[in-house]
Amino acid sequence: MTADGRRAVLALGSNQGDRLETLRGAVTALADVQGLRVLAVSPVYETDPVGGPEQPDYLNAVVLVETSLTPRALLERARAAEDASGRVRDVRWGPRTLDVDIIAVGDLVVSEPDLQVPHPRASSRAFVLVPWRDVDPSAALPGAGQVTTLLASIDVSGVRARPDLSLMVPR
C-alpha cells in the first residue's frame, strides 16, 4: 500500500495499564489504516507528566507516517486508536491509556476548535521533541523552527531514554 501523500508526525503517550503494549497496539492500528503508511518509529522514552493532576509517568514515542488522509480524517483514526485502548476523556491532561496527538501534517495549518495543526504546544514539549529528533534529526515544526533548535531552549530533564523498550514499524 502506498499512501501517496504528505508526511505527518504523530506523538504517542500512555501512562495507564500496560503502557508498552498500548503503544505497540497504537502503532499497529495506525499501520492498518488505509491511506496511511508508517515510515519510522522513534525510541521509547519514559517521561514526567506535564500539567493535569498527579499521575504516573508516561511512555512516549513519535511515529512518522506518510498519508493521503486529511488532517480531520487522521484525527478520526487517532481517536479510534485511543478509543480501542479504552481511553476515557474525563480529566483534561489526566491519566490515559493512550494519547495520539497530531503534531504536524506536511506544512498544513489547520485551526478548528477540536483540531489544530501544527500542534499548538509541540514546540515546548520535550516529550514530543526528543523522540522526534531521534527519528528525524533534520525535522522542523512548521511555524516554529528546527526541532534541534527548539530543544536547546527547553528543559529535557523529565525525558528519560528506555533502551530496554522498543517499538517497531509493522511489516
FISETI-495347 format. One record per residue (C-alpha): x, y, z; residue number from 1. Coordinates in Angstrom, 1 decimal. Each point is the difference from the previous one (the first is absolute). Layout:
BEGIN
<segu c1="X" c2="Y" c3="Z" num="NUM"/>
...
END
This chain:
BEGIN
<segu c1="0.0" c2="0.0" c3="0.0" num="1"/>
<segu c1="1.3" c2="3.5" c3="-0.8" num="2"/>
<segu c1="-1.5" c2="2.9" c3="1.7" num="3"/>
<segu c1="1.1" c2="2.5" c3="-2.7" num="4"/>
<segu c1="-0.4" c2="2.9" c3="2.2" num="5"/>
<segu c1="1.9" c2="2.3" c3="2.4" num="6"/>
<segu c1="2.1" c2="-0.8" c3="3.0" num="7"/>
<segu c1="-1.7" c2="0.3" c3="3.4" num="8"/>
<segu c1="1.4" c2="-0.2" c3="3.5" num="9"/>
<segu c1="-2.1" c2="-1.7" c3="2.8" num="10"/>
<segu c1="1.0" c2="0.0" c3="3.6" num="11"/>
<segu c1="-1.1" c2="-3.0" c3="2.2" num="12"/>
<segu c1="-0.2" c2="-0.1" c3="3.7" num="13"/>
<segu c1="-1.3" c2="-2.5" c3="2.6" num="14"/>
<segu c1="0.0" c2="0.0" c3="3.8" num="15"/>
<segu c1="-2.7" c2="-2.5" c3="0.9" num="16"/>
<segu c1="0.0" c2="-3.8" c3="-0.3" num="17"/>
<segu c1="2.7" c2="-1.8" c3="-2.0" num="18"/>
<segu c1="1.5" c2="3.2" c3="-1.4" num="19"/>
<segu c1="2.4" c2="-1.7" c3="-2.5" num="20"/>
<segu c1="-2.7" c2="-2.4" c3="-1.3" num="21"/>
<segu c1="-2.3" c2="2.9" c3="-0.4" num="22"/>
<segu c1="2.5" c2="1.9" c3="-2.1" num="23"/>
<segu c1="0.7" c2="-3.1" c3="-2.1" num="24"/>
<segu c1="-3.7" c2="-0.4" c3="-0.6" num="25"/>
<segu c1="-0.2" c2="3.6" c3="-1.1" num="26"/>
<segu c1="2.8" c2="-0.3" c3="-2.5" num="27"/>
<segu c1="-1.7" c2="-3.2" c3="-1.4" num="28"/>
<segu c1="-3.4" c2="1.7" c3="-0.1" num="29"/>
<segu c1="1.5" c2="3.0" c3="-1.9" num="30"/>
<segu c1="1.8" c2="-2.4" c3="-2.5" num="31"/>
<segu c1="-3.4" c2="-1.6" c3="-0.7" num="32"/>
<segu c1="-1.6" c2="3.3" c3="-1.1" num="33"/>
<segu c1="-0.6" c2="0.2" c3="-3.7" num="34"/>
<segu c1="1.7" c2="3.1" c3="-1.4" num="35"/>
<segu c1="2.7" c2="0.0" c3="2.7" num="36"/>
<segu c1="3.4" c2="-1.6" c3="0.0" num="37"/>
<segu c1="2.3" c2="-0.1" c3="3.1" num="38"/>
<segu c1="3.4" c2="1.1" c3="-1.1" num="39"/>
<segu c1="1.9" c2="0.0" c3="3.3" num="40"/>
<segu c1="-0.5" c2="-0.3" c3="3.7" num="41"/>
<segu c1="2.2" c2="1.7" c3="2.6" num="42"/>
<segu c1="1.7" c2="-1.5" c3="3.0" num="43"/>
<segu c1="-2.2" c2="-0.2" c3="3.1" num="44"/>
<segu c1="0.4" c2="2.5" c3="2.8" num="45"/>
<segu c1="-1.4" c2="0.1" c3="3.6" num="46"/>
<segu c1="-1.1" c2="3.5" c3="0.8" num="47"/>
<segu c1="-1.3" c2="2.0" c3="2.9" num="48"/>
<segu c1="-3.7" c2="1.0" c3="-0.4" num="49"/>
<segu c1="-0.5" c2="3.6" c3="-1.1" num="50"/>
<segu c1="-3.0" c2="1.9" c3="1.4" num="51"/>
<segu c1="-3.2" c2="-1.5" c3="1.4" num="52"/>
<segu c1="-0.3" c2="-1.9" c3="3.2" num="53"/>
<segu c1="2.6" c2="-2.1" c3="1.7" num="54"/>
<segu c1="0.4" c2="-3.2" c3="-2.1" num="55"/>
<segu c1="2.5" c2="-2.7" c3="-1.0" num="56"/>
<segu c1="2.8" c2="0.5" c3="-2.4" num="57"/>
<segu c1="-0.6" c2="-0.4" c3="-3.7" num="58"/>
<segu c1="1.6" c2="-2.0" c3="-2.7" num="59"/>
<segu c1="0.3" c2="2.1" c3="-3.2" num="60"/>
<segu c1="1.0" c2="-0.4" c3="-3.6" num="61"/>
<segu c1="-0.4" c2="1.7" c3="-3.3" num="62"/>
<segu c1="-1.2" c2="-1.6" c3="-3.2" num="63"/>
<segu c1="0.8" c2="1.4" c3="-3.5" num="64"/>
<segu c1="-2.6" c2="-0.9" c3="-2.6" num="65"/>
<segu c1="-0.8" c2="0.7" c3="-3.6" num="66"/>
<segu c1="-3.7" c2="0.6" c3="-0.5" num="67"/>
<segu c1="-2.5" c2="1.0" c3="-2.6" num="68"/>
<segu c1="-2.5" c2="0.6" c3="2.8" num="69"/>
<segu c1="-1.2" c2="3.5" c3="0.8" num="70"/>
<segu c1="0.9" c2="1.3" c3="3.5" num="71"/>
<segu c1="-3.6" c2="-0.5" c3="1.0" num="72"/>
<segu c1="0.0" c2="-3.7" c3="-1.2" num="73"/>
<segu c1="3.3" c2="-0.5" c3="1.7" num="74"/>
<segu c1="-1.5" c2="1.3" c3="3.3" num="75"/>
<segu c1="-2.9" c2="-2.4" c3="-0.3" num="76"/>
<segu c1="2.5" c2="-2.9" c3="-0.4" num="77"/>
<segu c1="2.0" c2="1.2" c3="2.9" num="78"/>
<segu c1="-3.1" c2="0.2" c3="2.2" num="79"/>
<segu c1="-1.1" c2="-3.5" c3="-1.1" num="80"/>
<segu c1="3.4" c2="-1.3" c3="1.1" num="81"/>
<segu c1="-0.4" c2="1.8" c3="3.4" num="82"/>
<segu c1="-3.6" c2="-1.4" c3="0.4" num="83"/>
<segu c1="1.2" c2="-3.5" c3="-0.8" num="84"/>
<segu c1="2.5" c2="0.2" c3="2.8" num="85"/>
<segu c1="-2.7" c2="1.0" c3="2.5" num="86"/>
<segu c1="0.8" c2="3.7" c3="0.1" num="87"/>
<segu c1="-2.3" c2="2.0" c3="2.3" num="88"/>
<segu c1="-0.2" c2="3.8" c3="-0.4" num="89"/>
<segu c1="-1.2" c2="1.2" c3="3.3" num="90"/>
<segu c1="2.9" c2="2.1" c3="1.3" num="91"/>
<segu c1="1.9" c2="2.4" c3="-2.1" num="92"/>
<segu c1="3.7" c2="-1.0" c3="-0.2" num="93"/>
<segu c1="-0.9" c2="-2.9" c3="2.3" num="94"/>
<segu c1="1.3" c2="-3.6" c3="-0.1" num="95"/>
<segu c1="-0.8" c2="-2.0" c3="-3.1" num="96"/>
<segu c1="0.5" c2="-3.3" c3="-1.5" num="97"/>
<segu c1="0.9" c2="1.6" c3="-3.3" num="98"/>
<segu c1="0.4" c2="3.5" c3="-1.4" num="99"/>
<segu c1="0.7" c2="0.5" c3="-3.7" num="100"/>
<segu c1="0.8" c2="3.6" c3="-0.9" num="101"/>
<segu c1="0.3" c2="1.3" c3="-3.6" num="102"/>
<segu c1="3.2" c2="2.1" c3="0.2" num="103"/>
<segu c1="0.3" c2="1.0" c3="-3.7" num="104"/>
<segu c1="-1.4" c2="-1.0" c3="-3.4" num="105"/>
<segu c1="2.4" c2="1.2" c3="-2.6" num="106"/>
<segu c1="-0.1" c2="3.8" c3="0.1" num="107"/>
<segu c1="-3.8" c2="0.2" c3="0.4" num="108"/>
<segu c1="-1.5" c2="2.4" c3="2.5" num="109"/>
<segu c1="-3.4" c2="-0.9" c3="1.5" num="110"/>
<segu c1="-1.7" c2="2.0" c3="2.7" num="111"/>
<segu c1="-3.3" c2="-1.5" c3="1.1" num="112"/>
<segu c1="-1.5" c2="-0.3" c3="3.5" num="113"/>
<segu c1="1.0" c2="-3.6" c3="0.3" num="114"/>
<segu c1="2.9" c2="-0.2" c3="-2.4" num="115"/>
<segu c1="3.1" c2="2.2" c3="-0.2" num="116"/>
<segu c1="2.9" c2="-0.9" c3="-2.3" num="117"/>
<segu c1="2.8" c2="0.5" c3="0.7" num="118"/>
<segu c1="-0.7" c2="-1.0" c3="3.6" num="119"/>
<segu c1="0.0" c2="3.3" c3="1.9" num="120"/>
<segu c1="2.1" c2="-1.2" c3="2.9" num="121"/>
<segu c1="2.5" c2="-2.3" c3="-1.8" num="122"/>
<segu c1="2.8" c2="2.6" c3="-0.1" num="123"/>
<segu c1="0.2" c2="-0.1" c3="3.8" num="124"/>
<segu c1="-0.5" c2="-3.7" c3="0.7" num="125"/>
<segu c1="3.2" c2="-1.9" c3="0.5" num="126"/>
<segu c1="-1.9" c2="-3.3" c3="0.0" num="127"/>
<segu c1="-0.9" c2="0.7" c3="-3.7" num="128"/>
<segu c1="3.2" c2="1.7" c3="-1.2" num="129"/>
<segu c1="2.5" c2="-2.4" c3="1.4" num="130"/>
<segu c1="-1.4" c2="-3.2" c3="-1.6" num="131"/>
<segu c1="-0.8" c2="2.0" c3="-3.2" num="132"/>
<segu c1="3.7" c2="1.2" c3="-0.3" num="133"/>
<segu c1="1.1" c2="-3.6" c3="0.5" num="134"/>
<segu c1="-2.1" c2="-1.3" c3="-2.9" num="135"/>
<segu c1="0.5" c2="3.0" c3="-2.3" num="136"/>
<segu c1="3.1" c2="2.1" c3="1.0" num="137"/>
<segu c1="-0.7" c2="2.6" c3="-2.6" num="138"/>
<segu c1="-3.7" c2="0.5" c3="0.9" num="139"/>
<segu c1="-1.6" c2="3.4" c3="0.2" num="140"/>
<segu c1="-3.3" c2="0.9" c3="1.6" num="141"/>
<segu c1="-1.9" c2="2.2" c3="-2.4" num="142"/>
<segu c1="-0.1" c2="3.6" c3="1.2" num="143"/>
<segu c1="2.3" c2="-0.7" c3="2.9" num="144"/>
<segu c1="3.4" c2="-1.2" c3="-1.4" num="145"/>
<segu c1="2.4" c2="-2.8" c3="0.2" num="146"/>
<segu c1="-0.7" c2="-2.6" c3="2.7" num="147"/>
<segu c1="3.7" c2="0.1" c3="1.1" num="148"/>
<segu c1="-0.2" c2="3.8" c3="0.4" num="149"/>
<segu c1="-3.3" c2="-0.3" c3="2.0" num="150"/>
<segu c1="1.5" c2="-2.6" c3="2.2" num="151"/>
<segu c1="3.0" c2="2.3" c3="0.9" num="152"/>
<segu c1="-2.5" c2="2.4" c3="1.7" num="153"/>
<segu c1="-2.0" c2="-2.4" c3="2.2" num="154"/>
<segu c1="0.5" c2="-2.3" c3="3.0" num="155"/>
<segu c1="0.4" c2="-3.6" c3="-1.1" num="156"/>
<segu c1="0.8" c2="-1.4" c3="3.5" num="157"/>
<segu c1="-3.3" c2="-1.7" c3="0.3" num="158"/>
<segu c1="0.6" c2="-2.1" c3="-3.2" num="159"/>
<segu c1="1.9" c2="-3.3" c3="0.6" num="160"/>
<segu c1="1.0" c2="-2.4" c3="-2.7" num="161"/>
<segu c1="-1.2" c2="-3.6" c3="0.5" num="162"/>
<segu c1="2.3" c2="-2.1" c3="-2.2" num="163"/>
<segu c1="-1.4" c2="-3.1" c3="1.6" num="164"/>
<segu c1="-3.4" c2="0.7" c3="-1.7" num="165"/>
<segu c1="-0.6" c2="0.3" c3="-3.8" num="166"/>
<segu c1="-2.6" c2="0.5" c3="-2.6" num="167"/>
<segu c1="0.2" c2="-1.3" c3="-3.6" num="168"/>
<segu c1="-1.3" c2="1.1" c3="-3.3" num="169"/>
<segu c1="-2.6" c2="-2.7" c3="-0.9" num="170"/>
<segu c1="0.7" c2="-2.0" c3="-3.1" num="171"/>
END
